[in-house]
């Protein structure tokens, strides 16, 4: 998928989305929020990221978003065998001032 974006999220992100929607939009019934979650997971192919928790526990980063971006880039680099230079950059490249 060169040059394209692919939607990815975790159950933890979906939980947060549902909590925030319920808090900010009390007019939306809980059943509809559950259906929204199901539709999102069904509509977007290969969107749910699972099994990442042990990787995050081993990393000490400033924000979880940096962790998700780094993991996504690392996975993509491992899947890509067509480009010899498409290796994952070290985590220190994402955080200025951080050395290996």
MARDREN-446503 format. One record per residue (C-alpha): x, y, z; residue in one letter. Coordinates in steps of 0.02 Angstrom, whole numbers, padded with zeros to 5 digits, always signed. Layout:
residues N
XYZa
...
end
This chain:
residues 100
+00000+00000+00000x
+00123+00131-00055x
+00066+00309-00030x
-00099+00262+00051x
-00164+00273+00227x
-00246+00126+00314x
-00363+00152+00461x
-00309+00058+00617x
-00372+00062+00795x
-00376-00043+00952x
-00518-00096+01066x
-00445+00025+01193x
-00466+00169+01069x
-00644+00113+01030x
-00683+00107+01217x
-00621+00285+01234x
-00722+00340+01083x
-00880+00264+01155x
-00851+00341+01327x
-00823+00513+01253x
-00973+00502+01138x
-01082+00446+01283x
-01021+00591+01390x
-01031+00724+01254x
-01187+00661+01166x
-01305+00589+01296x
-01442+00592+01163x
-01361+00442+01075x
-01421+00279+01152x
-01291+00152+01211x
-01360+00026+01085x
-01318+00142+00941x
-01141+00167+01007x
-01118-00021+01013x
-01185-00035+00836x
-01066+00103+00778x
-00919+00005+00847x
-00977-00152+00757x
-01003-00059+00594x
-00832+00023+00604x
-00745-00145+00629x
-00847-00225+00490x
-00830-00084+00363x
-00641-00062+00372x
-00542-00216+00324x
-00401-00267+00442x
-00429-00116+00555x
-00419-00191+00728x
-00244-00198+00805x
-00224-00332+00937x
-00081-00405+01036x
+00015-00241+01050x
+00005-00225+01240x
+00168-00318+01282x
+00262-00205+01161x
+00196-00047+01243x
+00239-00108+01417x
+00422-00120+01365x
+00428+00057+01297x
+00436+00213+01403x
+00373+00353+01294x
+00297+00523+01323x
+00133+00486+01235x
+00040+00328+01183x
+00012+00402+01008x
+00200+00397+00976x
+00198+00214+01025x
+00058+00174+00902x
+00143+00270+00760x
+00308+00183+00791x
+00228+00009+00801x
+00130+00039+00641x
+00286+00096+00549x
+00387-00051+00615x
+00253-00176+00561x
+00238-00097+00390x
+00427-00105+00366x
+00431-00289+00414x
+00290-00330+00292x
+00372-00236+00148x
+00500-00345+00062x
+00500-00250-00103x
+00604-00104-00039x
+00776-00137+00031x
+00782+00030+00119x
+00611+00019+00201x
+00671-00032+00373x
+00590+00038+00527x
+00677+00189+00597x
+00736+00173+00775x
+00621+00239+00908x
+00747+00375+00948x
+00710+00453+00777x
+00533+00488+00837x
+00586+00573+00997x
+00709+00718+00985x
+00846+00709+01113x
+00821+00525+01149x
+00970+00412+01120x
+00968+00224+01100x
end
